[in-house]
Every structure is written in C-alpha cells, then in structure tokens.
C-alpha cells in the first residue's frame, strides 16, 4: 500500500460517514428537544400547583423552591 491509496481510502470513508454522522446528530437534537418540551410541561404543572397552594393559604417561604413547597404541604397533610 502506498500513500495515495491510503489517502483515497480515507477520503471515501469520510465521504460515506459524514451524512451518517449528520443524520445521527439531527436525531439526537430532535430527541433532546422532546425532553425539553416535556420538562417545560412538568415545570408548568408544578408551578401551577404551588400557586394554587399559595392561594389556599399555604404560603411559600422566602427562597423556597417550588418542589420543596409542595413537599412541605404533602408532609403536613
């Protein structure tokens, strides 16, 4: 094997693998986008629940996270 055949084999491999890698990256980005949307929905539901608890008189403490506020309400009941 000489240097020219090695370079030619590398070039052909790069040409074939580039679209495959690009396709995999696109699928990963789309999949991560789905998880991001799901996370936003869960966050909205928790936020609404915390606001409802505030409206019912179970006040949120200073610098308390939404999840801790809900957990404190559940533990109290």
N, C-alpha and C positions, 0 to 999 in steps of 0.2 A: 504494500500500500504506500502510495506516495502522498504528499501533502495536498495535492489538488483533489484527489478522490476523497480525502478526509474532509476538506472544506466543502465539497459538493454534497457529501452525505449530511454534514451539519446543516447546510442551507436548506436542504429538502426537509429535514426533520423540523427545523424551525418554521418553515412554511406550513407544514401539516399541523404542528402543535399549537400555533398561535390562535387559529379560530376555535380550537377545542378549549384552550385556556380562557379565551374571551367569553365563550358560552358558559363555562363554569362560573366565572366571576359575575356574569349577569344574573345567573340563577341564585347565587349567594346573596347578591344585593336585593333582589326581589324577595327572597325568603326573610332576610333581616327586616325589610320594610313591613312585612306582615306582622312580625313580632312587635315592632314598634307601634303599629296601629292597635294591636291587642293590648299592649301595655298602657297606651293612652286611654283606652276604654275602661280598663280596670281602675286607673287613676281617677277618672271622672266619676265612676261609681263610688269609690271610697271618699272622694271629696264631697259628693252629694250626701252621702251617709253622715259624714262628720258635720256638715251644715245642718242637716235635719236634727242631729243630736243637740247642736247648739241652739236651734230654735225651740227645742223641747225643754230647755233649761239646764242641760248637762254641758256646762261651759268648758271650753278648751283652755288649758293653761298656757302661759307665755312660753313660746319656743317649743311647744309640744308638737310632735309630728302627728299627722292625721291618723296613721296606723296606731300609734300609742294612745291617742284619744279614744278611738273605737275599742281598743283592747281594754282600756280602763273602764269603759262603760260596760263591756261584757263581763269583766271580773266583778264589777259592783253588783250586777244582777245575779 
